[in-house]
Amino acid sequence: MAEKSLSVGTRVKDFTLKDQNGQAFKLSAFKGKKVLLSFHPLAWTSICAKQMQALEKNLKGFEKAGTVAVGLSVDSVPCKAAWAKSLKIGKTQLLADFWPHGGVASSLGLFRKEGFSERANILIDEKGKVAWIKVYPIGELPDIREVLAAVKK
């Protein structure tokens, strides 16, 4: 992991990224709501696919908890668009942290020297501060029940 470590209570710097549909996602536009940033290393890999499908499948649970859940990786917008279509993800925004390559992941200390992000979930509270963070081994699928429990606190 990168040298900078993120901790609970840290304010997350505002960012804007495009999703799979080319729509801008601006973090500060969600002040007053919780935001789950679900980082996955790369599109088109099986564990990352299951991680993003779990977000889509549990959309109602996130909404009930007042949380917007988004997926992020260093892949490009066209790549994200094709991947979302293949996974039948229609509502969850999959953000392209493509240029500068891994810029958001880097700013959060989650960019790996291999050129992609850690697998991690970061819950940002209504005021823009980290409320919960978990970094997973690259080959481990995050437990969606644990993630939902964290957003419901």
GITAMO-V611038 format. One line per field, one symbol per residue. ss: DSSP state (a for helix, b for strand, c for the rest). A space follows every 10 residues. Layout:
# GITAMO-V611038
ss=???
This chain:
# GITAMO-V611038
ss=cccccccccc bccccbbbcc cccbbbaaaa cccbbbbbbc cccccaaaaa aaaaaaacaa aaaaccbbbb bbbcccaaaa aaaaaaaccc cccbbbcccc ccaaaaaccc bcccccbcbb bbbbccccbb bbbbbbcccc cccaaaaaaa aac
